[in-house]
Amino acid sequence: DNILLGKDFNIKICDFDMSMKKGDAPFSGCGTPGYRAPEVIDRECELPEKADVFSCGVLLFLLRSGVLPYQEDRLIEGNDLFYLALNKPESFWKIHTRLAKDPSIFNQEFKDLFNLMISNNPKRRPSVMDIRRSRWYCGSVYTKEELTPLMENILEGCILS
């Protein structure tokens, strides 16, 4: 999934499929299915930094829950979770709360941040500084001892899938 995880749980994203410098002309790349913002899918991306925020929202959900929030063009229990996440977040969260091993991981602060990060409108997505000021980001912090088993579970799931 183009994620490097260091021994101290420092994360580096290493996908250069659509890398560009600030000020470059708008692009139309493919992106990684499941992580692509709607405007990237539609090949109409004018704000690449906001498309990156969308992808980071998907990554945040994955790291928090151990599963992707949706899979493009795939129904879960007859529902298009991609559509619901973008257009009917309350229905999206109802399904994920029911499917989650531990629904408490989806507290309101997390939901609010995720919903903003994957907003259908790129201009509504937060900046990195906005994310860093969010209630969820500024909330509790895991110790290394608490984080180790959580990350081992996620890494085991990634290796097996």
Secondary structure, 3 states (H helix, E strand, C coil): CCEEECCCCCEEECCCCCCCCCCCCCECCCCCCCCCCHHHHCCCECCHHHHHHHHHHHHHHHHHHCCCCCCCCCCECCECHHHHHHHCHHHHHHHHHHHCCCHHHCCHHHHHHHHHHCCCCHHHCCCHHHHHCCCCCCCCCCCHHHHHHHHHHHHHHHHHC
